[in-house]
């Protein structure tokens, strides 16, 4: 026998009939149906006034180089970090174009990430296999995505090399097949480690199982990406025609000689407006990282206006800015345009889209998804009107690979920048010394840029 409570919980035929009547009662719904069934909804919802008002001109613009292309991979954090470095390196070399090897950085991130995850598996071996942390570790154990502090760890440990020393391969620009193999080996290694724990085989046996898995991971990476170089025979011709030869340099020597960007001095500022995440407090994420024992992922939470002011000052001082945002929201890739009201979804659907930034974070509607580089800003009467962004998808999108971000979008979908300590006020420097609050691995602020 069905109770009244169960009836209230069910979706009834009467409910569906009422929904249908509501749909038919407004002729605009049929018009939208006729249109959206034939065209992409973003073509229908695009605000023509915003699109035509987007002019790729800026009062301060730093870039005069060709953008890079990450292909079908989630390496944006590596690309944007290396793109930041190459600005200063091109000046030092006196060249018009230069790229660091992104494949080299990805190789070492993958092997280090595998070690990081398998160490976490050893640490959590006493937990049931369906424990939420264990499940999280196995979800995407050696994914492409990453964070600024993880990038710094790789540079500190492995240095950098020019792109010609370890060029792109089919797998570096299209990582799915390679990642499938890597995921399998890491998960298989995790299963072996946990079985050894259950058999009380001891820590040495579990660590040996980890090394066995890492040896296979290394082999797979070499097959897909090539051998990482141990030295570079470096010579170049500058844009004035001068020839230079430095001879053989290790990757760390190359970094020491040609990386002039003070990256180790940079800290991550984030904007997380959730009520239980106060500003001027540091945060970190449990089980997020790549190099065991190295710099942890650490954020200082600040109001969005603080982030905006520091970003603007750096650009006007001639320094591009590494940043992370939720790129897919209110974004027209072909036009290379972001605006908070670019698409009028409310007008198309006759529905409210009213969650603020904090609510979108709390309910999974937004998080950082992509890292890029600010290279310009347009300031009118003392306030930024729009921002120029170097993306990493080649020249076919936007303004030959560069995008325009209206300031309204910065407020709603910007989440993170890397800033030198010298750009921070005394209040922010003091806040950096707060003990970081540890957020769970699945917190949206632990999202990685792809």
C-alpha positions as CSV (number, residue, x, y, z in Angstrom):
1,X,0.0,0.0,0.0
2,X,1.4,3.4,-1.0
3,X,1.6,6.0,1.7
4,X,0.8,9.7,1.3
5,X,4.5,10.5,2.0
6,X,5.7,8.2,-0.8
7,X,3.3,9.9,-3.2
8,X,4.7,13.3,-2.3
9,X,8.2,11.9,-2.9
10,X,7.4,10.6,-6.4
11,X,7.3,12.4,-9.7
12,X,3.7,11.9,-10.7
13,X,1.9,12.0,-14.0
14,X,0.1,15.1,-12.8
15,X,3.4,16.8,-12.1
16,X,4.6,16.0,-15.6
17,X,1.4,17.2,-17.1
18,X,1.7,20.5,-15.2
19,X,5.3,20.9,-16.5
20,X,4.1,20.3,-20.1
21,X,1.3,22.8,-19.7
22,X,3.7,25.4,-18.4
23,X,6.0,24.8,-21.3
24,X,3.2,25.2,-23.9
25,X,1.8,28.3,-22.2
26,X,4.7,30.5,-23.4
27,X,5.2,30.7,-27.1
28,X,8.9,31.7,-26.6
29,X,9.6,28.2,-25.4
30,X,8.5,26.8,-28.7
31,X,10.7,29.4,-30.5
32,X,13.7,28.5,-28.4
33,X,13.0,24.8,-29.0
34,X,12.9,25.3,-32.8
35,X,16.1,27.2,-32.7
36,X,18.2,25.2,-30.2
37,X,17.3,21.9,-31.8
38,X,19.0,23.1,-34.9
39,X,21.9,25.3,-33.6
40,X,24.4,25.2,-30.7
41,X,22.7,27.0,-27.7
42,X,25.7,29.3,-27.4
43,X,25.1,30.6,-30.8
44,X,21.6,31.4,-29.8
45,X,22.5,32.9,-26.4
46,X,25.5,34.9,-27.4
47,X,25.0,38.6,-26.6
48,X,25.8,40.4,-29.8
49,X,26.5,43.7,-28.1
50,X,29.2,42.2,-25.9
51,X,30.8,40.3,-28.8
52,X,31.0,43.3,-31.1
53,X,32.2,45.5,-28.3
54,X,35.3,43.3,-27.7
55,X,38.3,45.1,-29.1
56,X,41.7,43.4,-28.7
57,X,43.5,46.7,-27.8
58,X,45.0,47.4,-24.4
59,X,46.7,50.3,-22.7
60,X,49.5,47.9,-21.5
61,X,50.4,44.9,-23.7
62,X,53.5,42.9,-23.2
63,X,53.4,40.1,-25.7
64,X,55.1,40.2,-29.1
65,X,55.7,36.5,-29.5
66,X,53.9,33.5,-30.9
67,X,51.6,31.5,-28.6
68,X,52.3,27.8,-27.8
69,X,50.0,24.8,-28.3
70,X,49.4,22.1,-25.7
71,X,47.4,19.9,-28.0
72,X,44.9,17.3,-26.6
73,X,46.7,17.3,-23.2
74,X,46.1,18.8,-19.8
75,X,49.5,20.5,-19.6
76,X,48.3,24.1,-19.4
77,X,50.0,24.7,-16.0
78,X,53.3,23.6,-17.4
79,X,52.9,25.6,-20.6
80,X,51.9,28.8,-18.8
81,X,54.7,28.4,-16.3
82,X,57.3,27.9,-19.0
83,X,55.7,30.7,-21.1
84,X,56.2,33.0,-18.0
85,X,59.9,32.0,-17.9
86,X,60.5,32.4,-21.6
87,X,59.7,36.1,-21.5
88,X,62.8,36.8,-19.5
89,X,64.8,34.1,-21.2
90,X,64.1,35.6,-24.6
91,X,65.5,38.9,-23.4
92,X,68.6,37.3,-22.0
93,X,69.2,35.4,-25.2
94,X,68.2,38.4,-27.4
95,X,65.9,36.3,-29.5
96,X,62.4,36.8,-31.0
97,X,61.1,33.3,-30.3
98,X,62.0,30.6,-27.8
99,X,60.3,27.7,-26.1
100,X,61.2,25.4,-23.3
101,X,60.5,21.7,-23.6
102,X,57.1,21.0,-22.1
103,X,57.5,17.2,-22.8
104,X,60.6,17.2,-20.5
105,X,58.6,18.7,-17.7
106,X,55.7,16.4,-18.2
107,X,58.0,13.3,-18.2
108,X,59.4,14.2,-14.7
109,X,56.0,15.2,-13.4
110,X,54.5,11.8,-14.4
111,X,57.2,9.7,-12.7
112,X,57.2,12.0,-9.6
113,X,53.4,11.9,-9.4
114,X,53.4,8.1,-9.6
115,X,55.9,8.0,-6.7
116,X,53.8,10.6,-4.7
117,X,50.6,8.6,-5.1
118,X,52.2,5.2,-4.3
119,X,53.7,6.7,-1.2
120,X,50.2,7.9,-0.2
121,X,48.9,4.4,-0.9
122,X,51.5,3.0,1.5
123,X,50.5,5.6,4.1
124,X,46.8,4.7,3.7
125,X,47.2,1.0,3.4
126,X,45.3,0.4,6.6
127,X,42.2,2.0,5.3
128,X,39.5,0.0,3.4
129,X,39.7,0.1,-0.4
130,X,36.4,2.0,-0.6
131,X,37.7,4.7,1.8
132,X,37.1,8.1,0.3
133,X,40.8,9.1,0.3
134,X,41.9,5.8,-1.2
135,X,39.2,6.2,-3.9
136,X,40.4,9.8,-4.6
137,X,44.0,8.6,-5.0
138,X,43.0,6.1,-7.6
139,X,40.6,8.2,-9.5
140,X,43.3,9.8,-11.8
141,X,46.6,9.0,-10.2
142,X,49.0,10.5,-12.8
143,X,46.8,12.9,-14.6
144,X,48.2,15.7,-16.8
145,X,46.9,18.6,-14.7
146,X,48.8,20.4,-12.0
147,X,49.4,23.5,-9.9
148,X,51.9,26.3,-9.6
149,X,53.8,24.9,-6.6
150,X,54.0,21.5,-8.3
151,X,55.6,23.3,-11.3
152,X,58.2,25.0,-9.1
153,X,59.1,21.6,-7.6
154,X,59.9,20.2,-11.0
155,X,62.0,23.1,-12.0
156,X,63.9,23.0,-8.7
157,X,64.7,19.3,-9.0
158,X,65.1,18.7,-12.8
159,X,65.8,22.1,-14.3
160,X,64.7,23.0,-17.8
161,X,65.8,22.4,-21.4
162,X,65.0,24.1,-24.7
163,X,62.3,22.5,-26.8
164,X,64.6,21.0,-29.4
165,X,66.3,19.0,-26.7
166,X,63.1,17.0,-26.0
167,X,60.5,17.9,-28.7
168,X,56.8,17.0,-28.8
169,X,55.7,13.5,-29.7
170,X,52.4,12.1,-30.7
171,X,51.7,11.2,-27.1
172,X,52.8,14.5,-25.5
173,X,50.2,16.3,-27.5
174,X,47.5,13.5,-27.2
175,X,48.0,11.9,-23.8
176,X,45.0,9.6,-23.5
177,X,46.6,6.4,-24.6
178,X,49.7,6.9,-22.6
179,X,47.7,7.9,-19.5
180,X,45.6,4.7,-19.8
181,X,48.8,2.6,-19.5
182,X,50.2,4.8,-16.7
183,X,46.9,4.6,-14.7
184,X,46.9,0.8,-15.0
185,X,50.4,0.4,-13.7
186,X,50.0,2.8,-10.8
187,X,46.7,1.2,-9.8
188,X,48.2,-2.3,-10.2
189,X,51.1,-1.1,-8.0
190,X,48.7,0.2,-5.4
191,X,46.8,-3.2,-5.4
192,X,50.2,-5.0,-4.8
193,X,51.2,-2.6,-2.0
194,X,47.8,-3.0,-0.2
195,X,48.0,-6.8,-0.6
196,X,51.5,-6.8,1.0
197,X,50.2,-4.7,3.8
198,X,47.4,-7.2,4.5
199,X,49.9,-10.0,4.4
200,X,52.0,-8.1,7.0
201,X,55.0,-8.2,4.6
202,X,56.5,-5.0,6.0
203,X,57.4,-1.6,4.8
204,X,60.5,-2.7,2.8
205,X,58.4,-5.1,0.7
206,X,55.8,-2.4,0.0
207,X,58.6,0.1,-1.0
208,X,60.1,-2.5,-3.3
209,X,56.7,-3.0,-4.9
210,X,56.5,0.7,-5.4
211,X,59.9,0.8,-7.1
212,X,58.9,-2.1,-9.4
213,X,55.8,-0.1,-10.5
214,X,57.9,3.0,-11.0
215,X,60.4,1.2,-13.2
216,X,57.5,0.2,-15.5
217,X,56.1,3.8,-15.4
218,X,59.5,5.1,-16.4
219,X,59.7,2.6,-19.3
220,X,56.3,3.6,-20.6
221,X,57.2,7.3,-20.4
222,X,60.4,6.7,-22.4
223,X,58.5,4.8,-25.0
224,X,55.9,7.5,-25.4
225,X,57.9,10.7,-24.9
226,X,61.6,9.7,-25.5
227,X,64.5,9.6,-23.1
228,X,64.8,12.8,-21.0
229,X,68.1,14.5,-21.9
230,X,70.8,14.6,-19.2
231,X,72.7,17.4,-21.0
232,X,72.1,19.9,-23.8
233,X,74.7,21.0,-26.4
234,X,73.6,24.6,-26.4
235,X,74.2,27.2,-29.1
236,X,72.0,29.8,-30.7
237,X,71.9,32.9,-33.0
238,X,70.4,36.0,-31.6
239,X,68.0,38.4,-33.5
240,X,70.9,40.7,-34.3
241,X,72.7,37.8,-36.1
242,X,75.2,37.1,-33.4
243,X,76.3,33.5,-32.8
244,X,76.7,32.1,-29.3
245,X,77.9,28.7,-28.1
246,X,77.8,27.6,-24.5
247,X,78.7,23.9,-24.9
248,X,77.1,21.1,-22.9
249,X,74.9,22.0,-20.0
250,X,72.9,19.8,-17.7
251,X,69.2,20.8,-17.3
252,X,69.9,22.3,-13.9
253,X,72.9,24.3,-15.3
254,X,70.7,25.5,-18.2
255,X,68.1,26.6,-15.7
256,X,70.7,28.3,-13.5
257,X,72.1,30.2,-16.5
258,X,69.0,31.1,-18.5
259,X,66.1,31.3,-16.0
260,X,66.1,34.8,-14.7
261,X,62.5,34.9,-13.5
262,X,62.5,34.8,-9.7
263,X,60.0,32.0,-9.6
264,X,61.0,30.6,-6.1
265,X,59.9,33.9,-4.6
266,X,56.4,33.6,-6.0
267,X,53.4,32.6,-3.9
268,X,49.9,31.6,-4.8
269,X,47.0,34.0,-4.1
270,X,43.5,32.6,-4.5
271,X,40.0,34.0,-4.3
272,X,37.7,31.7,-2.4
273,X,34.6,33.6,-1.1
274,X,32.9,30.8,0.7
275,X,31.8,32.0,4.1
276,X,33.7,29.3,6.0
277,X,37.0,30.1,4.2
278,X,38.1,33.5,5.6
279,X,40.4,35.8,3.7
280,X,44.0,36.5,4.8
281,X,44.3,32.8,5.8
282,X,46.5,30.2,4.1
283,X,45.2,26.8,2.9
284,X,46.6,23.6,1.6
285,X,45.1,20.5,0.1
286,X,45.5,17.0,1.5
287,X,47.3,14.5,-0.7
288,X,47.9,17.1,-3.5
289,X,51.4,17.3,-4.9
290,X,54.0,15.6,-7.1
291,X,57.5,15.6,-5.6
292,X,57.7,13.9,-2.2
293,X,59.3,16.1,0.5
294,X,59.2,19.2,-1.7
295,X,57.2,22.4,-1.6
296,X,53.5,21.8,-0.7
297,X,50.6,23.4,-2.6
298,X,49.9,26.5,-0.5
299,X,47.3,29.2,-1.1
300,X,46.7,32.6,0.5
301,X,43.0,33.5,0.3
302,X,42.4,37.2,-0.6
303,X,39.5,39.4,-1.8
304,X,39.2,39.5,-5.6
305,X,40.1,43.2,-5.7
306,X,43.4,42.5,-4.0
307,X,44.1,39.9,-6.6
308,X,43.1,42.3,-9.4
309,X,45.3,45.1,-8.0
310,X,48.4,42.9,-7.8
311,X,47.8,41.5,-11.2
312,X,47.5,44.9,-12.7
313,X,50.6,46.3,-11.0
314,X,52.7,43.4,-12.2
315,X,51.6,43.8,-15.8
316,X,52.2,47.6,-15.7
317,X,55.7,46.8,-14.3
318,X,56.3,44.7,-17.4
319,X,55.8,41.2,-15.9
320,X,53.3,38.7,-17.3
321,X,51.2,36.9,-14.6
322,X,50.6,33.1,-14.2
323,X,46.9,32.5,-13.4
324,X,44.2,29.9,-13.0
325,X,40.5,30.3,-13.8
326,X,37.3,28.5,-14.8
327,X,37.9,28.9,-18.5
328,X,34.8,27.1,-19.9
329,X,32.3,29.4,-18.3
330,X,30.9,32.3,-20.4
331,X,33.7,31.7,-23.0
332,X,33.6,32.0,-26.8
333,X,36.8,30.2,-27.8
334,X,36.7,31.2,-31.5
335,X,36.3,34.9,-30.6
336,X,38.7,34.5,-27.7
337,X,36.3,36.3,-25.4
338,X,35.2,36.0,-21.8
339,X,32.5,38.1,-20.2
340,X,30.3,37.3,-17.2
341,X,27.1,38.0,-19.3
342,X,28.4,36.7,-22.7
343,X,25.6,34.2,-23.0
344,X,22.0,35.0,-22.0
345,X,21.0,31.5,-20.8
346,X,18.2,33.0,-18.7
347,X,16.6,34.5,-21.8
348,X,16.9,31.2,-23.7
349,X,15.5,29.0,-21.0
350,X,13.3,31.3,-19.0
351,X,15.1,30.2,-15.9
352,X,17.2,31.7,-13.2
353,X,21.0,31.4,-13.2
354,X,21.6,33.3,-10.0
355,X,24.2,31.5,-7.8
356,X,27.0,33.7,-6.7
357,X,30.6,32.6,-6.8
358,X,30.6,31.1,-3.3
359,X,27.5,29.1,-4.0
360,X,28.9,27.8,-7.3
361,X,32.0,26.6,-5.4
362,X,29.9,25.0,-2.7
363,X,27.7,23.1,-5.1
364,X,30.2,22.0,-7.8
365,X,29.3,24.5,-10.5
366,X,32.7,26.2,-10.7
367,X,36.4,25.5,-9.9
368,X,39.7,26.3,-11.4
369,X,40.1,24.4,-14.7
370,X,42.8,26.0,-16.7
371,X,46.1,28.0,-16.3
372,X,47.2,30.7,-18.6
373,X,49.2,33.9,-18.7
374,X,48.1,37.5,-18.3
375,X,50.0,39.7,-20.8
376,X,48.1,42.9,-20.9
377,X,45.5,45.1,-19.3
378,X,43.3,48.0,-20.5
379,X,42.9,50.7,-17.8
380,X,40.3,53.4,-18.1
381,X,40.0,56.2,-15.5
382,X,42.2,54.2,-13.1
383,X,40.2,50.9,-13.3
384,X,40.9,47.9,-15.4
385,X,38.3,47.4,-18.2
386,X,39.7,44.3,-19.8
387,X,42.6,41.9,-19.7
388,X,44.8,40.2,-22.3
389,X,45.5,36.5,-21.9
390,X,48.0,34.2,-23.6
391,X,46.3,30.8,-24.0
392,X,48.1,27.6,-25.0
393,X,46.0,26.4,-28.0
394,X,47.9,27.9,-30.9
395,X,47.1,30.8,-33.2
396,X,43.7,29.5,-34.6
397,X,41.7,30.9,-31.7
398,X,41.1,34.4,-30.4
399,X,43.5,37.1,-31.5
400,X,46.1,34.8,-33.0
401,X,46.1,32.8,-29.8
402,X,45.5,35.6,-27.3
403,X,42.2,36.1,-25.5
404,X,40.2,39.1,-24.2
405,X,38.8,38.9,-20.7
406,X,36.4,41.6,-19.7
407,X,36.7,42.7,-16.1
408,X,33.3,41.4,-15.1
409,X,34.5,37.9,-15.9
410,X,37.6,38.3,-13.7
411,X,35.4,38.9,-10.7
412,X,33.3,35.7,-11.3
413,X,35.7,33.1,-12.7
414,X,39.3,34.1,-11.7
415,X,40.6,31.9,-8.9
416,X,44.4,32.1,-8.7
417,X,47.6,34.0,-9.5
418,X,51.3,33.5,-8.8
419,X,52.7,36.7,-7.4
420,X,56.2,37.8,-6.2
421,X,56.4,38.5,-2.5
422,X,57.7,41.9,-3.3
423,X,54.2,42.8,-4.7
424,X,52.5,41.9,-1.4
425,X,51.5,44.4,1.3
426,X,52.7,43.9,4.9
427,X,49.3,42.6,5.8
428,X,49.5,39.9,3.1
429,X,53.1,39.0,4.0
430,X,52.0,38.5,7.6
431,X,49.0,36.4,6.5
432,X,51.4,34.1,4.6
433,X,52.8,33.0,8.0
434,X,49.5,31.7,9.2
435,X,49.3,27.9,9.8
436,X,47.6,26.6,6.6
437,X,44.1,25.0,7.0
438,X,44.2,21.6,5.4
439,X,41.3,21.1,3.0
440,X,40.2,17.6,1.9
441,X,41.6,16.3,-1.4
442,X,38.2,16.7,-3.1
443,X,37.7,20.3,-2.1
444,X,37.2,22.5,-5.2
445,X,40.2,24.5,-4.4
446,X,42.2,21.4,-5.0
447,X,41.1,21.3,-8.6
448,X,44.0,21.1,-11.0
449,X,44.5,23.1,-14.2
450,X,44.3,21.1,-17.4
